[in-house]
Amino acid sequence: MESTRSRILDAALELISERGYNGATTAEIARRAGVAEGTIYRYFKDKKELFVACVEPVVHEALRRERRLPRSGDLRELIRIRIRELVQIIRENRAVFNVLFTEGRFHPEIADIMLQHVVSAFTAQDREAFAKALGEKPINPQLPIILTVGLAAAIWAILQVGPGVPAPFAGLLPPDWYDRLDDDIADFFTNAIFASTTV
């Protein structure tokens, strides 16, 4: 059986994703979770702490998954695998990324969670691989971080379209285009990163 804390987190994430942080009241969250409003405060100091608790576990899990990926082999394939994994993580956690990218600008502590974890995820080995991908050119140390956050935002925006063929693309996209996005996005961005070595 789902714990009370989990029900509160699920309800909060749904409501914040649907209505934004300010539109999701603790009364509404409690109602959706099937608990009294005061119960929320037994688990969370305030709505902000609840908000952070919705997002942080997904960021931690994304980093755990990234750390399990191969660290040696063909550089191009290593980068492609990481991008594909990022697409899958965002696809599986769209509600969390909706919150990160729509509410993060109003609540810097949410954006900070993502940035702190992204920064800590970049090892010296990762920076070295990134430099190789760019043809050994000297790089700004912030560039891998900017690329990762920007890439996550671009992937999230693409996935917002959802399944089905948008009217402007009728006849241009195959019916299964959305199901193939993991590979298509990974190929596109990998090719874009490596294109810089031939310019």
N, C-alpha and C positions, 0 to 999 in steps of 0.2 A: 504494500500500500504506500502511496506517495506521502512523504512527510509534509507537515504543515508548512515548513520553511520552503520546500520545493514548490508547493502550490502557490504560495505567495510570490515567489520569484517568477514562476510561469505566468501568473496573472499580471504581475507588474510589467514583464517584458512585452506581453501581448498588448496591454493598454498603452504603454509608452510608445511602442511601435506604431500603434493605430492613431493615437491622439497627441503624441509628443509629451515631453516631461511635464509641462504645465497643465496639460489637459487630462493627465492621468492622476486623479486624486487618490489619496490613501483610502478614502471611503469606497471608491469604485474598485480599487485593487482588492480590498477586503471582501467586497460583495462577490467579485468574480472568483476569488479564491475560496469562498465559502467559510470565511472566518469573521470574527468581530474586528473592527478597525484597531482596537487596542492590542490585539494579538500581533499585529505587524510590529509594534514597538517592543515586543518581547524579544524579537529577533534582530531588529534593525533600529539604530539610534534615531534615524530620520529618513525621509524619502530619498535624500541624496545617497545615503549609505546603501539603501535598497537598490537604487539605480546602479551604483558601482558594482554591487554584488550580482546584478544581472549580466553585466558585461565581462567582468574579470575572468570568470571560469573559461569562457570561450577563447579569450586571448591566451590563457595558460595552456589550454588544450591544443590550440593552433601551434604554439611553440613546441610542445611535446611531440606533436606529429612531425614538425619540421626537423627536429633533432634526430628523429628516427630514420630520416631519409639518408641515402648513400652520400658519403663524403669524398669518395674517390671514383675515378673513371673519366669518361669523356666529358669535358667541361660543358659543352653545349647541351648534352643530355642531362647533366646534373641540374643545370639552370632550368631546362624545360620541365623536369620532374617537379621542381620546387614551385614553378608557376602553376602547373596543373594541380598540385596539392592545394595551393592557395585558392584556386577557383572552386575546388571541391569544398573546402572549409567555408568559404563565403556562401556557396549554394546551400550547404547544410545548416547554416546559421544566419539566414537572411534577416530574421527579426533583430538579432544582435547587431549586425552590421548596419541595418536601417537606423538603429539607435545611435551607433557610433558616428555615422556620417551625417545624420540630420541633427542630432542633439549635441554632438561633440563641440560644435562651434559656439554653442551657448553655455556649455559646461566644460571649461578647460580641464577639469580633473578627469573627465572621461577621455578626452583626447590624450592627456598625459599618460593614462594607463597604457594605451596602445603604443604611444611613442617610447615610453620607458621599456616596454617589453621588446619592441622591435630593435631598439638600440642594444639591449642586453643580448639579443639573439645573434647579433653579428659578431662572429669570432674573427680572430686574425686570419684564420684559414679562409673564411668567407670573403673577407676584404681582398685577400690575395687572388682568389678565384675571380672576383669581380674585376680586379685590375687586369687579369689575363683576358677576360672577355672583352675589355676595352682596348686590347692591343698593347698592354704594358704602358699606356700613357699615364702620366701623373694625374691622379684624380682627387677631387675634393673629398675629404673623409665623410662628409655628410651625404654625398651622392647616393651611396647604396641605401641609406635610410629614406631619403626623398623618393628614390625609385620604388622602394617597397611599399611605402604608404600611398604613393601616387598610383602604383599598379593595383593595390587593393581597392582604391577608390574607383579606378576605371573598370575593374572587374565587377564591382558592386553595381555600378551604373549600367553596365551591359546586361547583367542578370535581372535588373529591375524591369526590363521589357517583358520578361516572362514568356512561357511557352505560347505557341501559336505564331502565325506570321503576321507582323504588323502591316497594316494596309499599304503604307508607302513601299514596302518590300515585296508585295505580292508578285509572284512570278520570278523573283530574284533569289529567294531563299528556299531550300528544300524543306519539306514538312518536318523533318527531324532535326532542323538546324539547332534548336535549343538543347536537345539531348547530346549533340556533338560539340557543344561549346567548350567543354573542358579541354579537349584536344585542340580545337581551333584557336582558342585564346592563348593556350600555351605555345602553339606554333608561331602565332603572330608576334607575341612579345619576345620570344626567344630570337626569332629572325630579326626583330627590330634592335635588340641589344647587340647582336653580333654584326649587324650591318655597319655599326660604327667602326669596325675593324677594317672595313674595305673602303671607307670614304677617304 
